[in-house]
């Protein structure tokens, strides 16, 4: 399904591990032309790839690899074309996770850890996104920094190189990355597509930078 619009064509990857319909609505609200696809051939024709993800890291990773879409993601990265990971879709970009033995995609340096035992998980609901160090003027955060966005997760990224971290949130005694960028790759731990006007603003900011 493709929605009318004037922005870039955005392929929402459907690998049975994400809420693809809300992602499509979110990118449509930001002015893009999103479509849901399971086809590597069709995904390769898009201007932008979106990797949604809901659930268990290892299960999502296995489903993505089984779908045949990993090669498309790798091709986009090699060609420095835009990729956006949401929630577990962001976590898959890292090298490994405490939620499974299989290695992640390794597109971002670091791992994924579980919140401490004394934290209530999942971290679910609206929480404030703050600019990371030296990211106060990042255009991604225009109209977003200091606002609340919607989270639902029990694991968080632990980068080995914090220079790719754009936004942070604090929960369960942990100050964790919630918005990251490395080259053409962006990842959000929160759900911009479920975060109302602020989430739409983030996606609009990103699409405008392409």
N, C-alpha and C positions, 0 to 999 in steps of 0.2 A: 504494500500500500504506500503511495506517495502523496504527500500533501502539497497543495499549490503554494508557491512562494517565490521570492526573488533571490534568496540567499544561496549559499553553497548546498550541493547535494550531500546529505549526511546519511551514511549507511549505519543503521542500528543493527548490530550483529545478534542474530537470534540463534543461540546455541543451547536453549532450554535451561538457562541459568540466570535469567534476568527479567525484570519487568520492562519489556521492550516497548509496550504501549505507552507507559508514562514517559519513558525517555523520548519517544517520538513526539508526544504532545509538548514536552518541554522544549525540544529543539525547534518545533514549529512555532511556538510562542516567541522564540528568540529570532525568528525571521528566516530560518533555514528551510530547506526542502528535504525533510527526513523520509526515509523509507526503511522498512524492516526486511531483512534478508537472511536466508540461510545459505545462499549461493556464493561461493568464493569468487566466481566469475563476475557476478553482479556487484558484489562488494568492491571489487577492484576498480569499478568504473566511478566510484564515488569520489567526492572531493575530500571528505572527512570520514573517518571510522569512529564509531562509538562502541566501547566494550562495556555493557552493563554487567551487573553481577549481584546476585542475591543468594546467600546461603553459605555453604562450606567451601573454603578455599580449594581444597584438593578435588572436591566434586566439580566445582566450576572449571578448574583447570583441565580436568580430564574431559569434561564436556566440550570445552573450547578446542582441545587438541583433536578430539574425535570428529568434530564438525568439519575439519579441513580448513578452518578460517585462520589458523595460526600463521600459515604461510602468507596470507594476505596482510596480516598485521605486521609480520616481519618485513614484507616488501614496502609497506608504507613507511616503516621506520628507516629502512635503508635509503629510501628516496626522500626522506625528510618531509613526508606528507603528514597532515595533522591526524592525531589519534587522541581520543578522550576516554579515559577509564572512570567508571562511576562505582563507588563503594567497593565491593569485592573486585570489580573490574579494575579499580586502581591498585588494589593489593596484588593482583596477578602480575603487575608490571615489575614487582620486586623479585629478588633472587630466590627467596624461600619464605616459608611461613611456619609458625608453630602449629598451625592447623593443617598438618599433613606432611608427608615425607617427600613428595614430588617437588622438584625445583620449579620456581616460577619462571616467568618469561625473561627475567634478567635485564629488562630495559632500564630499570632504575637501580642504583646501588643501595643495597640494604636488605632488611628482612621485615617480617611482620610478626608482632608479638601479641599475646593476650593481655588484657587489662589485669591488674593485680587481683588476687583472690578476694580482697576486701572491697572491691568495687562492684556495684550492682551492674550486671550485664544482662541483656545488651544495653549499651548506651543508646537510649532511644528518646527522641524528641528534639526540640529546638534548642540550639546552643550557639554561642557567639563565636564568630570567626575573626581572629585578629591577624594583622599583618605580621609576617615573620621578620626577623632582623634584616634590615636593609631592603625590605620589600614594601615600605610605606607608600612609595610612589608607583608601584606596579600597576599598570593599566587594568590587569585582571581584577583588581580589588576595588576599582572605582565604583562607589555606591554599594559595596559589599562589606568591606572591612568594618568591624564593629556591629554588624547586623547578625541576626539569628538565622541559621539555616537548619534543615532537617537531617538528623542523623539516626541511623539504626545499625549498630555494629558492636562486636565484642572483641575485635582485634584492631590493631593500629600499626602504622608503618614506623620502623626504626631505621632511618637512613644512615648509611656510613659516611655520606657526604651531604651535609645540610644545605649546601648552596642551591639545591634544586627546590627547596621548600619555600613556598610563597605565603601560605596561610597556616595558622595553628589554632588549636582549640584545647582547652584544659578540661579533663574529666577523670574522675577516679584517682586523683593525685598525679596524673600524667599530662604533661604538655606535649601533645602529639601533632604531627603534620596532618592537615586536613585538605590542603591544596598544594599540589606540587607541579613542577614543570621542568622538563629537560628537553631542550631542542624543540621538536615538533610535538612532543608528548605532554599531555596534561592529565592529571588525575585528581579527582575529588573524592574524599572519604564520605562527605555528606551527599545528599541527593538533590542536586540543583533543580531537577525536574519536579520535585515535590516541595520546593521551597518558595513557592509563590513568586511575587515580583522581584525579590532579591535574587533568587535562583535564576530567573529569566535574565536579569541584568548581568549576572556572571557569564552566562552563555552568550549573551549579546556582546559583551566585552571581548570574549575569546574569538567569536566569529569575526568581529570587526578587525582583529589583529592578523587574520589569515591573508 
